[in-house]
Amino acid sequence: MRLAQHMAIASDRVRVECIEANEFPDISQRYHVMAVPKVVINDRVEFEGAYPEPEFLKAVLQAALDGKEA
Protein backbone atom coordinates (compact mmCIF):
# COMPACT_ATOMS: atom_id res chain seq x y z
CA MET A 1 0.00 0.00 0.00
CA ARG A 2 2.74 2.39 0.94
CA LEU A 3 4.56 1.87 -2.36
CA ALA A 4 1.36 2.48 -4.32
CA GLN A 5 0.74 5.67 -2.34
CA HIS A 6 4.24 6.89 -3.15
CA MET A 7 3.56 6.27 -6.83
CA ALA A 8 0.32 8.24 -6.60
CA ILE A 9 2.15 11.16 -4.99
CA ALA A 10 4.80 11.07 -7.71
CA SER A 11 2.34 10.94 -10.61
CA ASP A 12 -1.11 12.37 -11.14
CA ARG A 13 -1.78 9.42 -13.46
CA VAL A 14 -1.81 6.99 -10.51
CA ARG A 15 -4.75 6.71 -8.13
CA VAL A 16 -4.77 4.49 -5.07
CA GLU A 17 -7.63 3.11 -3.01
CA CYS A 18 -7.11 0.99 0.07
CA ILE A 19 -10.06 -1.21 0.96
CA GLU A 20 -10.33 -3.24 4.14
CA ALA A 21 -11.35 -6.70 2.91
CA ASN A 22 -13.27 -7.58 6.07
CA GLU A 23 -15.33 -4.39 5.96
CA PHE A 24 -16.31 -4.72 2.30
CA PRO A 25 -17.07 -8.40 1.62
CA ASP A 26 -18.83 -7.60 -1.66
CA ILE A 27 -15.69 -6.02 -3.08
CA SER A 28 -13.57 -8.85 -1.66
CA GLN A 29 -15.75 -11.40 -3.42
CA ARG A 30 -15.76 -9.44 -6.69
CA TYR A 31 -11.95 -9.51 -6.78
CA HIS A 32 -11.61 -13.00 -5.30
CA VAL A 33 -9.50 -11.86 -2.36
CA MET A 34 -7.93 -14.89 -0.71
CA ALA A 35 -4.93 -13.19 0.88
CA VAL A 36 -3.77 -9.68 1.61
CA PRO A 37 -2.38 -7.54 0.31
CA LYS A 38 -4.27 -8.04 -2.94
CA VAL A 39 -3.41 -5.55 -5.65
CA VAL A 40 -5.69 -4.95 -8.62
CA ILE A 41 -4.52 -2.57 -11.33
CA ASN A 42 -7.10 -1.30 -13.82
CA ASP A 43 -9.01 -4.59 -13.49
CA ARG A 44 -6.34 -6.10 -15.79
CA VAL A 45 -3.37 -7.01 -13.60
CA GLU A 46 -3.69 -8.44 -10.12
CA PHE A 47 -1.52 -10.19 -7.61
CA GLU A 48 -1.46 -11.16 -3.95
CA GLY A 49 1.37 -10.59 -1.56
CA ALA A 50 3.96 -7.91 -1.09
CA TYR A 51 6.01 -7.46 -4.25
CA PRO A 52 9.46 -5.89 -4.23
CA GLU A 53 9.46 -2.39 -5.72
CA PRO A 54 10.89 -3.40 -9.16
CA GLU A 55 8.25 -6.12 -9.61
CA PHE A 56 5.47 -3.82 -8.42
CA LEU A 57 6.54 -1.14 -10.89
CA LYS A 58 6.70 -3.74 -13.67
CA ALA A 59 3.08 -4.76 -12.91
CA VAL A 60 1.93 -1.12 -12.95
CA LEU A 61 3.68 -0.48 -16.27
CA GLN A 62 2.23 -3.68 -17.75
CA ALA A 63 -1.28 -2.61 -16.76
CA ALA A 64 -0.68 0.79 -18.36
CA LEU A 65 0.57 -0.79 -21.58
CA ASP A 66 -2.33 -3.25 -21.67
CA GLY A 67 -4.72 -0.31 -21.35
CA LYS A 68 -3.25 1.43 -24.39
CA GLU A 69 -3.64 -1.67 -26.55
CA ALA A 70 -7.32 -2.12 -25.67
C-alpha positions as CSV (number, residue, x, y, z in Angstrom):
1,M,0.0,0.0,0.0
2,R,2.7,2.4,0.9
3,L,4.6,1.9,-2.4
4,A,1.4,2.5,-4.3
5,Q,0.7,5.7,-2.3
6,H,4.2,6.9,-3.2
7,M,3.6,6.3,-6.8
8,A,0.3,8.2,-6.6
9,I,2.1,11.2,-5.0
10,A,4.8,11.1,-7.7
11,S,2.3,10.9,-10.6
12,D,-1.1,12.4,-11.1
13,R,-1.8,9.4,-13.5
14,V,-1.8,7.0,-10.5
15,R,-4.7,6.7,-8.1
16,V,-4.8,4.5,-5.1
17,E,-7.6,3.1,-3.0
18,C,-7.1,1.0,0.1
19,I,-10.1,-1.2,1.0
20,E,-10.3,-3.2,4.1
21,A,-11.4,-6.7,2.9
22,N,-13.3,-7.6,6.1
23,E,-15.3,-4.4,6.0
24,F,-16.3,-4.7,2.3
25,P,-17.1,-8.4,1.6
26,D,-18.8,-7.6,-1.7
27,I,-15.7,-6.0,-3.1
28,S,-13.6,-8.8,-1.7
29,Q,-15.8,-11.4,-3.4
30,R,-15.8,-9.4,-6.7
31,Y,-12.0,-9.5,-6.8
32,H,-11.6,-13.0,-5.3
33,V,-9.5,-11.9,-2.4
34,M,-7.9,-14.9,-0.7
35,A,-4.9,-13.2,0.9
36,V,-3.8,-9.7,1.6
37,P,-2.4,-7.5,0.3
38,K,-4.3,-8.0,-2.9
39,V,-3.4,-5.5,-5.6
40,V,-5.7,-4.9,-8.6
41,I,-4.5,-2.6,-11.3
42,N,-7.1,-1.3,-13.8
43,D,-9.0,-4.6,-13.5
44,R,-6.3,-6.1,-15.8
45,V,-3.4,-7.0,-13.6
46,E,-3.7,-8.4,-10.1
47,F,-1.5,-10.2,-7.6
48,E,-1.5,-11.2,-4.0
49,G,1.4,-10.6,-1.6
50,A,4.0,-7.9,-1.1
51,Y,6.0,-7.5,-4.2
52,P,9.5,-5.9,-4.2
53,E,9.5,-2.4,-5.7
54,P,10.9,-3.4,-9.2
55,E,8.2,-6.1,-9.6
56,F,5.5,-3.8,-8.4
57,L,6.5,-1.1,-10.9
58,K,6.7,-3.7,-13.7
59,A,3.1,-4.8,-12.9
60,V,1.9,-1.1,-13.0
61,L,3.7,-0.5,-16.3
62,Q,2.2,-3.7,-17.8
63,A,-1.3,-2.6,-16.8
64,A,-0.7,0.8,-18.4
65,L,0.6,-0.8,-21.6
66,D,-2.3,-3.3,-21.7
67,G,-4.7,-0.3,-21.3
68,K,-3.3,1.4,-24.4
69,E,-3.6,-1.7,-26.5
70,A,-7.3,-2.1,-25.7
